[in-house]
Amino acid sequence: MNTFYQMWGVKTPEEAAAKIEEQKAKAGVSGIPKNLEEQAISLIGTDIYHKLIKGYTEKQWGRKATELPSFIIRRLPVRYTFDNNYFNHCYQGVPVDGYTAIFDKMLDSDLIDSDLFDFSPTDPLRLQAHYIFQPEISFLTFLTVYDTLNNKIL
């Protein structure tokens, strides 16, 4: 409801649902959604879809939202409540010291060897060469901003 309120100024679930139905009808979406775009508009309306979902989704999947199956967006919860928790479950929350403290403690462990180095998107083979000749490595997780890969090693 917080998103609906900030976008449209609605204060009740009924007002939000009415606005979504209005936008859904204006967009010509009816019946069973055929793709992600139609499903998203059915769930959250066109305003929120275009502001928060469309660009990110198309960038993430590398395809138009109209080419993606509708089930993808149904995984995200849409709730008509001002409760900011992600799920309707009594056991949830953010760790007291935040997630950074958890990762700091894990990385301080003798069981984890972290090798932080500069990754050059112009030379993706450098990453492979750095690790390929180290047989003692049993598991490698490489984290980076997706955009920096520039489709070089994917």
C-alpha positions in Angstrom: 0.0 0.0 0.0 2.9 2.4 0.6 3.8 2.3 -3.1 0.2 2.8 -4.1 -0.2 5.6 -1.7 3.0 7.4 -2.9 2.1 6.9 -6.5 -1.6 7.7 -6.4 -2.4 9.0 -2.9 -4.9 6.1 -2.3 -5.4 5.1 1.3 -7.4 1.9 1.2 -7.1 -1.4 -0.5 -10.3 -0.7 -2.4 -9.0 2.6 -3.8 -5.8 0.9 -4.9 -7.7 -2.0 -6.5 -10.1 0.5 -8.3 -7.1 2.4 -9.7 -5.4 -0.8 -10.9 -8.7 -1.9 -12.6 -9.0 1.5 -14.3 -5.4 1.3 -15.6 -5.8 -2.3 -16.6 -8.9 -1.5 -18.7 -7.3 1.5 -20.3 -4.3 -0.7 -21.3 -6.7 -3.2 -22.8 -5.6 -6.1 -20.5 -8.4 -8.6 -19.9 -8.7 -12.3 -19.3 -5.7 -14.5 -18.6 -2.4 -12.6 -18.9 -0.4 -13.8 -21.9 2.9 -12.4 -20.8 4.8 -10.6 -18.0 3.7 -7.2 -19.1 0.0 -8.1 -19.0 0.4 -9.9 -15.7 2.2 -7.0 -14.1 -0.4 -4.5 -15.3 -3.1 -6.8 -13.9 -1.3 -6.9 -10.5 -0.1 -3.3 -10.1 -1.4 -1.1 -12.9 0.5 0.7 -15.7 2.0 3.5 -13.6 3.9 1.3 -11.2 4.7 -1.2 -13.9 6.4 1.4 -16.1 8.1 3.2 -13.2 9.4 0.2 -11.3 9.2 -3.1 -13.3 9.5 -2.7 -17.0 12.9 -1.2 -17.4 14.6 -3.3 -14.8 12.9 -6.6 -16.0 13.9 -6.0 -19.6 17.4 -5.2 -18.7 17.7 -8.2 -16.4 16.3 -10.7 -18.8 17.6 -9.1 -22.0 14.1 -9.4 -23.6 11.0 -7.4 -23.9 8.5 -8.0 -21.1 5.9 -9.0 -23.7 8.2 -11.9 -24.7 8.5 -13.2 -21.1 6.1 -15.7 -19.4 3.6 -14.2 -17.0 4.6 -16.5 -14.1 7.8 -14.7 -13.5 6.1 -11.6 -12.0 3.6 -13.6 -10.0 6.5 -14.7 -7.7 6.6 -11.2 -6.2 4.1 -10.5 -3.5 1.6 -7.7 -4.0 -0.1 -6.9 -0.8 -2.7 -4.3 0.1 -1.3 -3.4 3.5 1.0 -0.7 4.9 3.1 -3.4 6.5 6.6 -3.1 4.9 7.6 -6.7 5.5 8.2 -8.6 2.4 6.1 -11.7 3.3 3.1 -12.3 5.6 5.1 -14.3 8.1 5.7 -13.7 11.8 9.4 -14.8 11.7 11.1 -12.4 9.4 13.3 -9.4 9.6 16.7 -7.8 9.1 19.5 -8.9 11.3 20.1 -6.5 14.2 23.5 -5.4 13.0 22.5 -5.7 9.3 23.7 -8.0 6.6 27.1 -6.4 6.3 28.0 -7.6 9.8 27.1 -11.2 8.9 29.3 -11.1 5.8 32.1 -9.5 7.6 32.1 -12.3 10.2 31.9 -15.0 7.5 34.8 -13.4 5.6 36.9 -13.3 8.8 36.6 -17.0 9.1 39.7 -19.2 8.5 37.4 -21.5 6.4 36.9 -18.8 3.7 39.6 -17.4 1.5 38.5 -14.2 -0.2 40.6 -12.9 -3.0 39.5 -9.4 -4.0 41.0 -8.1 -7.2 40.2 -5.7 -10.0 38.3 -7.4 -12.8 38.8 -5.9 -16.2 35.7 -6.1 -18.4 38.0 -5.6 -21.4 40.0 -8.7 -20.4 37.6 -11.3 -19.2 40.2 -14.1 -19.7 42.3 -12.6 -16.9 39.7 -14.0 -14.5 40.0 -17.4 -16.0 43.8 -17.3 -16.1 43.9 -16.2 -12.5 42.1 -19.3 -11.2 42.5 -22.0 -13.9 46.0 -23.1 -12.7 45.1 -23.3 -9.0 43.9 -26.9 -8.5 43.5 -26.4 -4.7 40.5 -24.2 -5.4 37.4 -26.4 -4.9 34.7 -23.7 -5.2 34.7 -20.2 -6.8 32.1 -17.6 -6.5 32.6 -14.5 -8.6 30.5 -11.4 -7.7 30.4 -8.3 -9.8 28.0 -5.7 -11.2 26.3 -7.5 -14.1 26.7 -4.5 -16.4 30.5 -4.6 -16.1 30.7 -8.0 -17.7 29.4 -6.5 -20.9 28.5 -10.0 -22.1 32.2 -10.8 -22.3 32.2 -14.1 -20.3 28.6 -15.1 -20.2 
